[in-house]
């Protein structure tokens, strides 16, 4: 029995369908979800979300945090990825991600930046690096 998967952001639904397994990166490490998984709620980290279907190559998305909620009702397992933002690997603009990475690195070199700006630059750098890793 497959897992019903919904990947959404506040702006749109990124992906929906059935999967044999999904693997997500939580703030405490990776988690894999199969049919029959116990109910679960975890906070997601910036990173890949892999959706495995019928033994082929996985569908891959990048998410920028959010939550993964797993529920089982009447024997059916559902996984809802409620991402802060994200996109499928096919939607990633590698040139734009590389530019955002360079901009974030430049901001991190400014030693006079307030702590909040440094944290924002580190976050932007992690997002750009995650996209570049998935884009190939």
TORDRENMI-796935 format. One record per atom (N, C-alpha, C, O, CB): x, y, z. Coordinates in steps of 0.02 Angstrom, whole numbers, plus 50000, padded with zeros to 5 digits. Last residue first. Glycine has a CB too. Example, Ala and Ser with C-alpha at 12.3 -4.5 7.8 and 13.67 -1.06 7.14 Angstrom:
BEGIN
506424988850354506844994750357506455000250394506705005750402507044997050286506604971650390506154977550390506604983550390507124983450423505654977650452
END
This chain:
BEGIN
511235097049526511775093249494512375097449487512885095149461511565090649426510205101849597510205103549526510755099749489510745099349427510295111149516510575098349725510025094649692510025095849617509865091349578509345096749722511585107249753511705100049762511175095949725511325090749698511705098249837510935119549733511485117549688511635110049694511785106949643512115121649704510045119349841509795119449772510335117249723510195113449676509545126449753510925119549949510455114049942510195113649870510135108149842509865114749991511555131949928511955125849923511495119749914511665115149876512395125049986510475140649952510795140549886511195134149876511175131049823511255146649877510225137850088509705136950037510005136349967509815131949929509195142750040511435141450149511195134550153510665133150100510665127750070510915133150224511425155350118511955151050092511745143650093511845140050044512615152050133510335159650192510315160350119510845155850086510725152850034510425167650098510865157150320510255153750298510205153850222510055148750191509625157050330511925166150320512055159050329511455154850305511545149750272512215157450403511205178150309511665176250256511835168850260511885165450208512315180450260510525178050431510135177950369510585175850311510365172050267509825184850355511615178850519511185172950521510775172350457510685166950430510715173250582512065191650484512515185850475512095179450474512205175150431513045185550532511005199450523511185199150452511635193250437511595190350383511515205650431511045197450661510455195450624510605194950549510345190450516509875200350636512295203350697512185196050704511585193650663511625188350632512075194350777512835215750577512505213750639512365206150638512335203150585511845217650649514435216550498513715215250494513445213450563513765210050602513575209650443515785217750491515435222850530514675221950529514305226050556515605229750503516325208550406516425207350478516045212450521515985211450582517155207650495515815201650268515765208250299515765207350375515255205650405515125212050276515715188850225516395191550231516395198350265516915200650289516705192150162514375186550209514705183550267515415186150278515675185750333514715175950260514145192650087513855195650148514185192850211514255196450260513105194450150514795183350005515055190250010514785193750073515155197250107514875194249947513945172450021514645171950043514955178850050515335180050097515045167749993512795177649962512785175850033513495175450060513635177750115512415169250044513235179049829513015184949867513025183549942513235187849981512315187049844513485165649797514035170449796513855176749836514275179449873514215172349724512175160649806512705157949849513285162849853513535164149908512955151149821511525167649706511315168749776511845166149825511945169049878510635165249789512215162149596512265169349610512075170849683512405174749716511815173349562511785148949604512505150349610512615157749627513045159449667512875148549544510425150949580510645148249645511385149649656511595151349712510515140749648510455155649448510205160049501510435157549570510615161549613509435160449498510955143949388511325150249381511105155149436511525158449467511205153449311509965134449417510635133649445511045140149441511425141649487511015128149410508405134649458508825138649413509525138649443509665142449489508545145949403507335121049476507895124849504508295128249449508495125049400508345120349546506375112549430506215119749430506805124149452506765130249447505625121049475506795099749449506715102049380506575109549375506655112449321506165098149347506685098249588507355098849557507315101649486507755105349465507705092149557505385108749654505615102449626506295103549592506445109049570505095099449577505505119149799505395118149727505665111349708506105108549740505735123749686504995129849936505315124149905505155123749832504745127449805505115117849940504615135650102504665136650030505025130650001505325126750038505045143350012504115128850211504135136150212504185138650140503825143350121504735138650254503035114750186503685118050179503625125650181503135128450156504025115950114502375101950240502155108850243502785113150244503035114950298501685110250305501995087050184502585091150192502345098350185502145100550131503155089450139501105073750241501035080650220501675084350235501885084850293500425084050254500725057550208501275061950228501165068750198501135069550137501965058950207499685044250259499735050650223500315054650253500385055050314499065054750228499135027750246499645032350272499675038550227499685038050166500335028950276497735018250294498065022250242498545027250274498375030550323497535025950198497075012250400497585008550365497955012250310498435009550282497285002550336496265022350451495955016650417496455012850374496305010550319495365019050373497625033050445496905032550460496615026950418496695026850357496545039250447499045040550497498775034250471498055033750494497895034050553499195028150496500155053950456499565051250490499355044750457499475043550398498975056450489501465065150473501265058550449500675056250490500675056550552501855053450453502145080150425501625077050467501425070550435501225070350376501015081850475503485090450429503245084350399502755081250448502935079850505503835079450381503735108250408503565102350448503365096550404503105097450349502995104050497505075119550377504365118150381504255112050424504625110850471504055117150311506435121550257506135121050324505385119950319505105119350265506275127450363506435122350115506795127150158506485127350227506305132650252506795134150126506735108550008506285112350052506705116650098507255114650119505815107650092506835102049847507195105249901506675109149942506245112549914507785109949875506475085949779506305092949790506795095549842507135091749877505565093849813506435072649665506805076249716506585083549718506515086749666507575075849704505895056449635505755063449623506105067149680506085064849738504955064949621507095043149610506625047049650506485053949620506905056749585506895047849721507035030849482507385036449513506885040649552506315041449531507755040749460505965016749527506335021049482506735026249519506785026149581505865024449433505155009449617505835007249602506235011449555506825009849542505805000549575503885016349637503955010349595504665008749573504775006949515503545011149535504565031149697503975027949668504195021949627504655022449587503585032949624505115041849823505255035749786504595032649762504135031549802505655030749828505665057449847505035053849842505155047849795505275048749736504455058549816506625067249955506625062249901505995058149904505795055649957507255057649907507115082849985506555078449999506535073649941506435075749883505875082450009508565091550048508195087849998507605084050027507605082150086508655083049962508475106750149508795100950118508335097350071507785099650055509035096250170508305113850304508425115350234508765109350203509275107050228508855121850226507275103050407507845107350395507865109350322507475106750282508515103850417505675101550486506125100350430506695105350430506615111150449505745100650364505055094050629505265100350599505775098750545506255095050557505545105350652503795081350627504485083650637504585090350603504245092050554504985078450610502655070350685502715077350667503435079350680503655079150737502205081850706501765055150658502395058650669502315065950650501955067650603502965055350630501105038750673500995045950668501625049650691501965047550738500385048050710502085025550597501735028450655501635035850644502025039050609502135027150720501825019050434502245022650482501815025450538501235027350527502635028450447501135012950333501055010250399501475013650452501475011450510501215003050398502335015550206501645014250224501615010950293502035006750309501295009650170503745025250264503445019950225502715019250245502505022050296503835013150234504945037550273504245036050287504005030750237504055031650177503805042450281506445041950354506115038650298505415036650318505295034350374506515032550275507405055850399506885051150418506585048350353506485051950304506335054650462508945063150456508495060950404507995055850431508125052150479508885057850346509045075350592509295070150548508765068050498508215070750496509535064150588508445085450663508835080650701509105074950658509375070050685508415077750756507735092550571508255096250606508695091550648509255093350666507955101550652507575081050431507325084750489507895088350523508475087350506506965080050538507415077550269507925079550317507595083850371507375089450359508505083550282506555063050208506605070150220507155071550271507325067150311505925073050245505955051750095506505053050141506585060550146506665064050096507175049650116504615040650063504895047350058505445047850110505405044850164504345052950068504015026849965504385029450023504565036750009504665038749952505025025250037503095024949866503285019149907503625021449971503545018350024503745014349867501785036749840502485034849841502575028549882502175026949926502915040549869500625046749748500765040949790501495039049784501795039749731500315035049772500475064749756500405058249725500545052749774500585053849835500865057649665501075080949723500595076649757500545070149719500565069949657499895080049763502025095649741501975088849716501445085249756501365086349816502655085249720501765109049774502355107349734502285100549702502455099549644502985107649777500495120349785500655113349795501225111649747501165112649687500025108749782500925136949845500675132049797500815124949820501195123649867500985133249729501245146149949501065148649882500725143449838500295145149797501675151049848501615139350063501065144050068500825146550000500245148649993501275150050109501835122749992502115128850022501515133650031500965132150008502685132049977501755104850000501465111449989501885116850022502225115750071500755111650015501565088949952502095093649967501835100549949501705102049891502765091949928500865074049998500695080849976501255085450000501405085850059499995083150005500605056849970501075062249986500815068849957500595069149899501775060649958500155041450031499885047349996500305053350018500365054750078499115048450012501065026850008500975032650051500685038250008500955039749954501645034850086500355010849954500785016849950500605022150002500095021850036500725019949880500434994150000500005000050000500455006250000500895006850043499525000050062
END
